[in-house]
């Protein structure tokens, strides 16, 4: 164990964590950032990002994250490519444990994000970012005049389908039940839209294609009859899972498992701050996560300065 505590530790290497690192490093806080092995967050699984400011021609998700990592390093961030498996926020300095080491920190920013809920099909890995998306706001423009399917039945699925009708010529909503969970207004937007067709009592059992998605295998949940649906893409809208399993009993979580924010970026534990999708289940955009990272770093800086006096 490194017995000398770092002023600030950041857990997570997506836009929230890396932005926090950039701000903290420029403030001479000498942050250590735990990036994990599969660093970069959800943008590492995307292709072209067209809605992040400063890139008029778009930028590949992995390239954007590599640029953020380089920027954080340039200002003095120590990046550790290990997963934080457990923390001890019960006393200070805080303890962060990985498989290889244990580190101490006076303050912590948690920016571990969330993971899109998947269907559990083997083909999802093959086509992730190659026809499978979890964000219409991010990727709808790639499906102009094409046919897409949205999986889900809640408000998120209705929002995704509505947004996709601006680009796609045909939008299918595939729902395993016979009624939506979404609110009445959200349902009306899709049920009365000429470009949207609903496939009730239907589940996706496989995803077909060569390099990209070109069809879905379906099963009727009532009759068990099977069919195929030709599509150019599939949007998952069945929710996200916050990556907070290692934080059990360490910070207060809401009923969905997201970290609760009590005052700006502050959590239930003094000296522990939060940023990005691990507390934001509404917007879940790279730019909002980056903004959260900025705020968390500034709040951590103020708190550390106060503690030092």
Backbone torsions as a table, in degrees:
resi	resn	phi	psi	omega
1	UNK	NA	135.8	173.0
2	UNK	-75.4	110.9	-172.1
3	UNK	-77.8	-13.3	178.9
4	UNK	-91.3	115.4	-177.3
5	UNK	-67.6	140.7	170.1
6	UNK	-77.3	147.3	175.7
7	UNK	-58.9	-40.9	-174.9
8	UNK	-145.0	131.2	172.3
9	UNK	-114.4	140.4	178.9
10	UNK	-120.8	127.9	-179.9
11	UNK	-107.7	112.9	179.8
12	UNK	122.8	139.9	-173.9
13	UNK	-126.2	28.6	171.7
14	UNK	-86.7	-167.9	-180.0
15	UNK	-56.7	-35.3	-179.9
16	UNK	-67.4	-51.4	-177.7
17	UNK	-64.8	-42.1	-177.3
18	UNK	-72.1	-36.1	175.0
19	UNK	-65.1	-42.2	176.0
20	UNK	-58.4	-40.4	-179.6
21	UNK	-65.3	-41.5	179.4
22	UNK	-60.9	-47.8	-179.6
23	UNK	-66.2	-42.7	-178.0
24	UNK	-67.9	-39.5	179.9
25	UNK	-66.7	-39.2	178.1
26	UNK	-67.0	-23.6	176.7
27	UNK	-88.2	9.2	177.1
28	UNK	63.7	35.6	178.1
29	UNK	-90.3	-2.4	179.4
30	UNK	48.1	56.1	-175.7
31	UNK	-70.8	149.2	169.1
32	UNK	-110.6	129.0	-177.1
33	UNK	-114.3	125.2	176.7
34	UNK	-91.9	108.4	-171.5
35	UNK	-92.5	-11.6	-172.6
36	UNK	75.2	-170.9	177.7
37	UNK	-94.3	-46.6	176.3
38	UNK	-90.7	74.3	-173.3
39	UNK	-74.7	164.2	172.2
40	UNK	102.6	-8.0	177.9
41	UNK	70.4	-161.5	-173.9
42	UNK	-66.7	-23.1	-179.2
43	UNK	-66.6	-18.1	177.2
44	UNK	-68.8	-16.5	178.9
45	UNK	-102.2	12.1	179.3
46	UNK	-109.8	166.7	176.7
47	UNK	-98.8	-104.6	-176.6
48	UNK	-86.0	127.8	174.7
49	UNK	-101.0	118.8	-174.9
50	UNK	-110.5	-4.7	-175.4
51	UNK	-115.0	19.7	174.6
52	UNK	-99.6	123.7	-173.8
53	UNK	-57.7	145.0	175.3
54	UNK	99.3	-3.4	-179.3
55	UNK	-127.6	79.8	-174.4
56	UNK	-61.6	-25.1	178.5
57	UNK	-96.7	3.3	-175.2
58	UNK	85.2	166.1	179.7
59	UNK	-149.5	141.3	176.0
60	UNK	-63.7	139.0	-179.5
61	UNK	-53.3	-50.3	178.6
62	UNK	-60.0	-37.2	178.7
63	UNK	-65.0	-41.6	179.1
64	UNK	-60.2	-43.4	-178.8
65	UNK	-69.4	-36.6	176.8
66	UNK	-63.5	-37.8	177.3
67	UNK	-64.0	-41.5	178.6
68	UNK	-64.1	-42.1	178.8
69	UNK	-61.4	-45.9	179.5
70	UNK	-61.6	-40.8	179.8
71	UNK	-64.5	-42.8	178.4
72	UNK	-63.0	-42.0	179.5
73	UNK	-65.8	-39.0	-178.4
74	UNK	-59.4	-30.4	-179.6
75	UNK	-91.9	0.2	173.2
76	UNK	109.6	12.3	177.1
77	UNK	-71.5	132.5	171.8
78	UNK	-87.4	118.7	-178.5
79	UNK	-105.5	123.5	-179.7
80	UNK	-110.0	118.5	-176.9
81	UNK	-88.7	65.6	177.6
82	UNK	-138.3	152.8	175.6
83	UNK	-86.7	136.4	170.6
84	UNK	-81.5	114.3	-176.3
85	UNK	-91.1	-26.6	-178.4
86	UNK	-156.3	154.8	177.3
87	UNK	-134.3	158.8	172.1
88	UNK	-128.5	101.1	178.9
89	UNK	-100.8	12.1	-176.2
90	UNK	-77.1	-23.5	179.4
91	UNK	-145.4	161.9	180.0
92	UNK	-112.9	147.3	-0.9
93	UNK	-67.2	153.0	-177.7
94	UNK	-71.2	149.6	179.1
95	UNK	-109.5	135.6	176.0
96	UNK	-125.5	123.3	-174.2
97	UNK	-113.0	129.9	172.2
98	UNK	-113.4	-179.8	176.6
99	UNK	-67.5	-24.5	-174.7
100	UNK	-102.6	-23.7	-171.7
101	UNK	-159.0	175.5	173.1
102	UNK	-131.9	131.1	-178.8
103	UNK	-122.4	154.8	178.7
104	UNK	-112.5	149.5	177.8
105	UNK	-151.9	144.2	178.3
106	UNK	-76.2	-32.1	178.1
107	UNK	-139.2	154.3	-177.5
108	UNK	-136.8	138.3	168.7
109	UNK	-111.8	122.3	177.9
110	UNK	-96.4	118.2	-177.7
111	UNK	-139.3	50.4	-172.3
112	UNK	-86.9	-3.7	173.2
113	UNK	70.9	-163.8	177.3
114	UNK	-137.6	164.7	-179.4
115	UNK	-118.9	133.1	178.0
116	UNK	-60.6	136.1	175.5
117	UNK	-70.0	131.8	-177.0
118	UNK	-107.7	171.1	178.3
119	UNK	-81.8	-20.7	-179.1
120	UNK	89.6	21.4	-179.9
121	UNK	-94.8	143.6	179.3
122	UNK	-59.4	-36.4	-175.7
123	UNK	-69.1	-14.7	179.9
124	UNK	-61.0	-39.7	179.4
125	UNK	-64.5	-40.0	-178.6
126	UNK	-64.0	-41.0	-172.2
127	UNK	-103.9	7.2	179.6
128	UNK	-63.7	120.7	-176.5
129	UNK	79.7	1.0	178.5
130	UNK	-126.7	46.9	-178.0
131	UNK	123.0	-18.5	174.9
132	UNK	-106.9	130.2	179.9
133	UNK	-138.2	161.9	173.7
134	UNK	-122.2	12.4	-174.0
135	UNK	-148.0	101.7	177.9
136	UNK	-66.5	-36.8	178.2
137	UNK	-57.4	-36.3	-178.6
138	UNK	-79.3	-41.1	-163.9
139	UNK	-120.5	-1.4	-175.3
140	UNK	-57.9	-36.1	-176.0
141	UNK	-63.0	-21.2	178.5
142	UNK	-74.8	-9.4	-176.1
143	UNK	-116.7	33.6	178.4
144	UNK	-62.1	127.3	179.1
145	UNK	62.3	25.1	178.2
146	UNK	-115.4	178.9	-178.9
147	UNK	-109.4	129.4	-177.4
148	UNK	-133.2	161.6	176.5
149	UNK	-123.9	140.6	174.6
150	UNK	-112.9	129.8	-179.2
151	UNK	-103.1	123.0	178.5
152	UNK	143.0	173.5	-178.3
153	UNK	-144.5	9.8	179.6
154	UNK	-99.4	-171.1	-179.5
155	UNK	-57.8	-39.4	-179.2
156	UNK	-61.4	-41.2	179.6
157	UNK	-65.0	-39.1	179.2
158	UNK	-66.2	-41.2	179.1
159	UNK	-63.7	-44.3	179.5
160	UNK	-61.3	-46.5	-178.3
161	UNK	-63.7	-43.0	179.8
162	UNK	-61.4	-43.9	-179.9
163	UNK	-65.4	-39.5	-177.9
164	UNK	-65.1	-27.0	-179.5
165	UNK	-65.1	-15.7	176.8
166	UNK	-72.1	-18.7	-175.1
167	UNK	-122.5	-52.8	-175.9
168	UNK	-73.2	150.1	177.7
169	UNK	-80.9	-27.3	-179.4
170	UNK	-143.2	130.7	178.5
171	UNK	-123.7	121.3	173.4
172	UNK	-99.3	138.3	168.7
173	UNK	-109.4	120.1	-178.1
174	UNK	-105.4	118.6	-175.7
175	UNK	-131.3	134.7	-174.9
176	UNK	-74.6	-15.5	-179.6
177	UNK	-106.1	-171.1	-179.0
178	UNK	-109.0	9.2	174.9
179	UNK	-155.2	150.8	179.6
180	UNK	-82.6	155.8	173.3
181	UNK	-91.2	-13.2	-176.3
182	UNK	-65.4	159.6	177.4
183	UNK	-66.6	158.4	-176.2
184	UNK	-55.4	-42.5	-178.2
185	UNK	-65.0	-43.2	179.7
186	UNK	-64.8	-37.9	178.4
187	UNK	-64.6	-43.1	-177.7
188	UNK	-58.9	-34.5	-178.3
189	UNK	-61.0	-33.9	-178.1
190	UNK	-97.7	-36.3	-177.6
191	UNK	-64.1	-27.7	-178.6
192	UNK	-104.8	12.2	-177.9
193	UNK	-93.5	129.1	-176.3
194	UNK	-65.7	-22.1	-178.6
195	UNK	-89.8	-3.2	-175.3
196	UNK	-108.8	132.7	174.6
197	UNK	-124.3	134.1	-177.2
198	UNK	-99.3	130.8	172.3
199	UNK	-109.1	98.8	-178.2
200	UNK	-78.2	159.8	174.3
201	UNK	48.8	46.2	-174.1
202	UNK	-134.6	138.3	176.5
203	UNK	-125.7	148.3	174.9
204	UNK	-86.8	125.8	-179.7
205	UNK	-107.7	-17.1	177.3
206	UNK	-163.0	159.8	179.3
207	UNK	-121.8	127.5	-172.5
208	UNK	-112.8	152.1	177.2
209	UNK	154.3	174.8	176.7
210	UNK	-98.7	-86.3	177.2
211	UNK	-90.1	-26.6	178.3
212	UNK	-134.6	168.4	-179.3
213	UNK	-67.1	134.2	172.0
214	UNK	-133.3	-4.6	177.1
215	UNK	-166.8	158.2	175.4
216	UNK	-122.1	138.3	171.4
217	UNK	-89.7	131.2	-174.7
218	UNK	-123.1	156.6	172.4
219	UNK	-134.7	136.7	174.9
220	UNK	-78.1	121.5	-174.6
221	UNK	-69.8	-13.7	179.4
222	UNK	-97.6	-45.3	-176.7
223	UNK	-97.7	-14.3	-175.9
224	UNK	66.5	11.3	176.5
225	UNK	-71.9	144.6	-176.0
226	UNK	-107.7	152.6	178.7
227	UNK	-156.8	172.7	175.2
228	UNK	-124.4	145.3	179.7
229	UNK	-126.3	120.4	179.2
230	UNK	-75.5	121.6	177.6
231	UNK	-142.2	161.2	176.2
232	UNK	-100.9	-11.5	-179.7
233	UNK	-167.6	161.0	-179.3
234	UNK	-134.7	130.4	179.3
235	UNK	-111.4	120.2	178.2
236	UNK	-85.4	125.9	179.2
237	UNK	-135.9	53.8	-177.4
238	UNK	-115.2	22.2	173.0
239	UNK	100.3	171.5	177.0
240	UNK	-122.5	157.5	177.0
241	UNK	-117.8	114.4	178.7
242	UNK	-65.2	141.0	-176.2
243	UNK	-85.4	60.9	-173.3
244	UNK	-113.3	14.6	-177.9
245	UNK	-58.9	-34.0	-177.2
246	UNK	-80.2	-2.7	-177.0
247	UNK	-103.4	8.6	-177.3
248	UNK	-55.4	129.2	178.2
249	UNK	67.7	12.0	179.8
250	UNK	-105.8	-40.2	173.7
251	UNK	-134.3	158.5	-178.0
252	UNK	-76.9	132.2	179.0
253	UNK	-113.0	156.9	175.1
254	UNK	-85.3	175.8	-176.8
255	UNK	-59.3	-23.0	178.5
256	UNK	-86.0	-7.2	-179.9
257	UNK	97.0	1.9	177.5
258	UNK	-83.1	152.2	179.5
259	UNK	-70.6	132.1	179.0
260	UNK	-79.9	136.1	176.9
261	UNK	-102.5	129.5	-176.0
262	UNK	-104.8	-33.2	-179.3
263	UNK	-155.5	102.3	-174.1
264	UNK	56.8	-112.6	-176.0
265	UNK	-99.6	10.4	-174.3
266	UNK	-85.3	143.7	177.3
267	UNK	-99.7	-169.6	179.1
268	UNK	-72.5	-11.4	-180.0
269	UNK	-109.0	123.3	179.0
270	UNK	-62.9	127.9	-178.8
271	UNK	96.0	-5.4	176.5
272	UNK	-113.6	126.2	-175.9
273	UNK	-120.3	165.7	-175.5
274	UNK	-137.6	148.7	179.5
275	UNK	-151.0	143.3	170.7
276	UNK	89.6	-158.4	-171.1
277	UNK	-66.6	-13.0	178.1
278	UNK	-72.1	-13.1	172.6
279	UNK	-124.5	-13.0	-176.9
280	UNK	-110.6	103.1	178.1
281	UNK	-98.3	3.5	-175.5
282	UNK	-94.3	-57.9	-172.3
283	UNK	-89.8	-52.3	176.0
284	UNK	49.6	52.4	176.3
285	UNK	-116.6	153.2	179.3
286	UNK	-59.2	-39.7	-175.2
287	UNK	-71.6	-35.8	177.6
288	UNK	-72.2	-34.9	176.7
289	UNK	-64.7	-41.6	178.5
290	UNK	-62.6	-42.1	176.8
291	UNK	-60.9	-40.7	177.2
292	UNK	-62.6	-39.3	179.2
293	UNK	-62.2	-40.8	176.3
294	UNK	-59.8	-49.2	-177.8
295	UNK	-62.9	-42.1	-179.0
296	UNK	-63.9	-40.5	179.8
297	UNK	-64.8	-42.1	179.3
298	UNK	-65.3	-40.0	178.0
299	UNK	-66.7	-40.8	178.6
300	UNK	-64.2	-40.5	178.6
301	UNK	-60.2	-47.0	179.0
302	UNK	-60.7	-43.0	-177.8
303	UNK	-65.3	-43.8	179.7
304	UNK	-64.3	-40.2	177.9
305	UNK	-63.4	-39.6	178.0
306	UNK	-64.9	-42.2	-179.0
307	UNK	-65.7	-28.3	-176.2
308	UNK	-76.5	-14.6	-176.8
309	UNK	-108.9	NA	NA
